[in-house]
């Protein structure tokens, strides 16, 4: 199971591209109402948290491309800006606190290496407030901004971080 999840996480951008194109076709060619997309986004938010932006959204895919053009990370803040007008991002971001699936740490196996925090765009922007492995800080996976890219889970050398049911 661990190999399957790491494979999916490592291929997230490809998955995002395929789903984004299919969603664009569904909306533009088959006139699928945006209300259905909104309802789908809310349902995924309840179950998975804010996964829509990084795993399903066509605009999210375009932002991934823009961010990849600058490997220094100067565009990383830009990823948050396009979400300001998106009701799915608002709702699913709020639902991160209550979603069924969470980014969970097994403190018994954690080596406190900090690789997860180095991969997390929230922890790197506000290290004084957020950390995935430090118990005294807030788990960024529960914050409004976390869109469950799961790079933190992928980089964990011994599998202490996982994306699992509460």
Protein Blocks (a to p, Z undefined) as FASTA:
>chain_A
ZZmmmmmmmmmmmmmmmmmmmmmmmmmmnopafklmmmmmmmmmmmnopmllmmmpmklm
mmmmmmmmpmnopmmmmmmmmmmmpmklmmmmmmmmmmmbdcdddfklpgolommmmmpm
klmmmmmlgcfklmkbccfklpmklgololmmmmmmnopaccddZZ
